[in-house]
Amino acid sequence: MEKTGIVPVFYNGSAEISKNVLKACYDGGVRVFEFTNRGSFAHEVFGELSKWSAENCPEMILGIGSVIDAPTAALYIQLGAKFIVSPLFNPDIAKVANRRLIPYIAGCGSVSEVGAAQEVGCDVCKVFPGDVLGANFVKSLKAPMPWSNIMVTGGVKPERDNLKSWFDAGVMCVGMGSNLFPKEVVEAKNWGKITELCQYTLNIIAEIKK
């Protein structure tokens, strides 16, 4: 996450579409990918994607997002999730993840939540929703807590000014969903466009970090 600076966030009920999107990101240089637990039988799609990814995208670190309780986290860990992401902070998830040495990235909307998440072992905290809290929130949080590793999700766009505002504020990485996977592009199965968007975004982040 720190090296590439981006975590694509994606869900689709089709395993085939999900495989193609994952491979398009992989070809674009992405090495961390968050599939989200958002639809019926999402765990079945993830299980298939996890096996496929291990064989076809061997360097990809595949995790699961939108996890709000410990039983769901345990289910996805059994299916091969390498990290767990939540839209909220649930310390029960931390217990399950820590036992299996799986990183838990808790969703936090306040400085106190970030501090509480760090207490239970969250090395990375997700500031969410980013479009509501804004880059100034991250900057203000990092001032008294400079050790904090922050991932922001929500309102992140593959645009230089947007990305620069987040990284200048001090985020470690950004999570990016619909703006990286435009609906019309996925529907058209234009996987090459997704690869281009990933490469473009990674290049911008690399320049900003320099």
C-alpha positions in Angstrom: 0.0 0.0 0.0 2.8 2.4 0.9 4.9 1.5 -2.1 2.2 1.9 -4.8 0.0 4.4 -2.9 -3.3 3.1 -4.3 -5.8 0.3 -3.4 -8.5 -0.2 -6.0 -11.9 -0.9 -4.5 -14.3 -3.0 -6.6 -17.3 -5.3 -6.5 -19.2 -7.2 -9.1 -21.5 -10.2 -8.8 -19.8 -11.8 -11.8 -16.7 -13.8 -11.1 -15.6 -13.5 -14.7 -15.9 -9.7 -14.8 -14.1 -9.5 -11.4 -11.3 -11.6 -12.8 -10.9 -9.4 -15.8 -10.9 -6.2 -13.7 -8.4 -7.7 -11.3 -6.1 -8.7 -14.2 -6.5 -5.2 -15.8 -5.4 -3.6 -12.6 -2.5 -6.1 -12.3 -1.3 -5.3 -15.8 -1.5 -1.6 -14.9 1.0 -2.1 -12.0 -1.5 -2.5 -9.1 -0.4 -4.9 -6.5 -3.0 -4.5 -3.8 -6.7 -4.9 -4.5 -9.8 -4.7 -2.3 -12.9 -6.7 -3.3 -15.9 -5.5 -1.4 -18.5 -7.6 0.5 -21.5 -5.8 -1.0 -23.8 -8.2 -2.8 -25.5 -11.6 -2.3 -23.0 -14.5 -2.5 -20.1 -12.0 -2.6 -18.1 -14.6 -0.6 -18.5 -17.1 -3.4 -17.3 -14.7 -6.0 -14.3 -13.8 -3.7 -13.4 -17.4 -3.1 -13.2 -18.0 -6.8 -11.3 -14.8 -7.4 -8.9 -15.6 -4.6 -7.9 -18.9 -6.2 -7.7 -17.5 -9.6 -5.6 -14.5 -8.5 -3.0 -16.8 -6.8 -2.4 -18.5 -10.1 -2.8 -15.7 -12.6 -1.7 -12.6 -10.6 0.9 -14.1 -8.2 2.1 -10.7 -6.8 -1.3 -9.4 -6.1 -2.3 -8.9 -2.4 -6.1 -9.5 -2.4 -8.2 -8.3 0.5 -11.8 -7.9 1.4 -13.7 -4.6 2.2 -17.0 -3.6 3.6 -16.7 -6.0 6.5 -18.6 -4.9 9.6 -18.4 -7.9 11.9 -16.0 -10.6 13.1 -17.9 -13.7 11.7 -17.7 -12.1 8.2 -14.0 -11.4 8.7 -13.4 -15.0 9.7 -15.3 -16.3 6.6 -13.2 -14.2 4.2 -9.9 -15.1 6.0 -10.8 -18.8 5.3 -11.3 -17.9 1.7 -7.8 -16.4 1.4 -8.2 -12.7 2.2 -4.8 -11.1 3.0 -6.3 -8.0 4.7 -9.7 -6.8 6.0 -11.1 -3.4 5.5 -14.2 -1.9 7.3 -16.3 1.2 6.8 -16.3 1.4 10.6 -14.2 0.4 13.6 -15.1 -2.9 15.2 -12.6 -4.2 17.8 -14.0 -7.7 17.5 -12.7 -7.8 13.9 -9.3 -6.9 15.2 -9.2 -9.9 17.5 -10.0 -12.3 14.7 -7.6 -10.7 12.3 -4.7 -10.4 14.8 -5.1 -14.1 15.7 -4.4 -15.0 12.1 -1.8 -12.1 11.5 -4.1 -10.5 9.0 -4.0 -6.7 8.8 -7.2 -5.0 9.8 -7.8 -1.6 8.3 -10.6 0.0 10.4 -12.8 2.8 9.0 -12.5 5.9 11.2 -14.3 9.2 11.2 -12.6 10.9 14.2 -9.2 11.3 15.8 -10.4 9.3 18.8 -11.5 6.4 16.5 -8.0 6.4 14.9 -6.4 6.2 18.3 -8.7 3.4 19.5 -8.0 1.4 16.3 -4.3 1.8 16.8 -4.6 0.5 20.4 -5.9 -2.8 19.1 -3.2 -3.2 16.5 -4.5 -1.4 13.3 -1.3 -0.4 11.6 -3.3 1.4 8.9 -6.5 3.3 9.5 -9.0 4.2 6.8 -10.4 7.7 6.9 -13.9 7.4 5.7 -15.9 9.0 4.1 -13.0 11.0 2.6 -15.3 13.3 0.6 -17.0 14.4 3.8 -14.0 14.6 6.1 -11.6 16.2 3.6 -7.9 16.5 3.3 -7.7 19.0 6.1 -8.9 16.4 8.5 -6.0 14.1 7.6 -3.5 17.0 7.9 -4.9 18.0 11.3 -4.8 14.4 12.6 -1.2 13.9 11.4 0.0 16.9 13.3 -0.3 15.5 16.8 -0.2 11.8 15.6 2.5 11.8 12.9 3.1 8.1 13.2 -0.4 7.4 11.8 -0.7 5.5 8.5 -3.8 6.7 6.8 -5.7 5.3 3.8 -8.5 7.5 2.6 -11.5 6.2 0.7 -14.4 8.2 -0.7 -14.0 11.2 -3.0 -10.7 10.1 -4.4 -10.3 10.7 -8.2 -7.6 9.7 -10.7 -6.8 13.4 -11.1 -3.5 15.2 -10.2 -5.0 18.0 -8.1 -7.2 15.6 -6.2 -4.5 13.1 -5.5 -2.0 15.8 -4.6 -4.3 17.3 -2.0 -4.5 13.9 -0.2 -0.8 13.0 -0.3 0.2 16.6 0.6 -2.1 16.1 3.7 -0.1 13.0 4.7 -2.0 9.9 3.5 -0.1 6.7 3.1 -2.3 5.6 0.3 -5.8 6.1 -1.3 -8.6 3.7 -1.9 -10.3 4.3 -5.3 -13.6 2.8 -6.5 -16.0 4.0 -9.1 -13.7 6.7 -10.5 -11.2 4.0 -11.4 -13.9 1.7 -12.8 -16.4 3.8 -14.7 -19.7 1.9 -15.1 -19.7 2.3 -18.9 -16.1 1.0 -19.2 -17.0 -2.2 -17.2 -20.2 -2.7 -19.1 -18.3 -2.4 -22.4 -15.6 -4.8 -21.0 -13.0 -2.3 -22.0 -10.3 -3.8 -19.8 -7.5 -2.0 -21.5 -9.0 1.3 -20.4 -8.9 0.2 -16.8 -5.2 -0.8 -17.2 -4.6 2.7 -18.7 -6.3 4.4 -15.8 -4.3 2.4 -13.3 -1.0 3.2 -15.0 -2.0 6.9 -15.2 -2.9 7.1 -11.5 0.2 5.2 -10.4 2.4 7.6 -12.4 0.7 10.7 -10.9 1.2 9.3 -7.4 4.9 8.4 -8.0 5.5 12.0 -9.3 3.7 13.5 -6.3 5.7 11.4 -3.8 9.0 12.6 -5.4 
